[in-house]
Amino acid sequence: MMPRGKNLFAAFPGVLLAGLAGLVVLCAGCRSEAYYQDRAVQRAREYLLDNAPELTTEQLYFVKYNRPLLLTGEILPAAGPGTAVSELRQICVTWRIPGQTNDFLVFGASSGSMQYWYPNRLIRKTFRRFSLPISAAMTQARAYAQNYLYGQLDVAEFNRIRFDFPYVLETKLEPVFNPSGTLDADEIAALRSALETKTQLSLVWELGNTGRRAVFCGYGNSDLSGWTINFGGIMQQEEVDAATVRVLKTPRDAQTPIELPEEPAVPVVDPFADPVSAGESGESGESGESGDSGVEQESRYDA
């Protein structure tokens, strides 16, 4: 017969204590990432409301009752392709508030769960779409650097490639046609012929004051559209200078389009013009108007 009431604890003390301990552990484990993110968002919301005096009453209410965006990114660079040094991430709790030209980002750092995320500072930032051809070219160059040049770069140099804008140069470097050794002579000739119709453009990053430069050579149109990387490597400044035809962009103005020079106008020749009448007009210049014509020609020459 089962004991009743308070006699149950006396009969099975160990079983009940074990069950209570399991229940406590179960309840503690029920806190998911959503729970920690919600607590972090509340901290961010309070921080924003305390540090944004320019917001109107309506905008304050927008922050209080609308969910933000979470913008995340790595803080420490990877130790190599596919590896990470730390799980620590920068996380910005972001509100895009109606009537404000800037987005409001509350910056903090923690693991992806945001369990220990706390606000560090408030950032006001305007995000502009950046879709110039150099954007796609930089993506190719950065991927090449991570996959093939990582061992030749220290952390500071790799971060320059990751976060800085490069020089854009028209160059005359020797292209690489068959790095894997899998193409025959006809395929190499076809590739060489195809590249001759395009412009060689190189993206160059300065790697500090040592004279080392990260160079990513490729081919595309003169404004960098359709650019495809051919090879990349580390060079000295002297080598880059010797191979430079002209500088198209510097890191300071790399976010602006490449302005191509205007092509000279080609004179239009009328295919139906009468050559006889043209000759007659030339002869008429030898008449009374010949003196004026000669003076005009002399004045042009003198100028």
Secondary structure, DSSP 8 states (H G I E B T S, - for coil): ----TTHHHHH-HHHHHHHHHHHHHHHHHT--HHHHHHHHHHHHHHHHHHH-TT--HHHHHHHHHS--EEEEEESS--SSTT--S-S-EEEEEEE--TT-SSEEEEEEEE-TT-TT----EEEEE------SHHHHHHHHHHHHIIIIIGGG--HHHHHHHHHS--EEEEE-----S-TTS---HHHHHHHHHHHHTSEEEEEEEE-TTSSEEEEEEEEE-TTSTT-EEEEEEEEEHHHHHHHEEEEEE-TTTTTS--------------TT--HHHHHHHHHHTTSTTHHHHHHHHHHHHH-
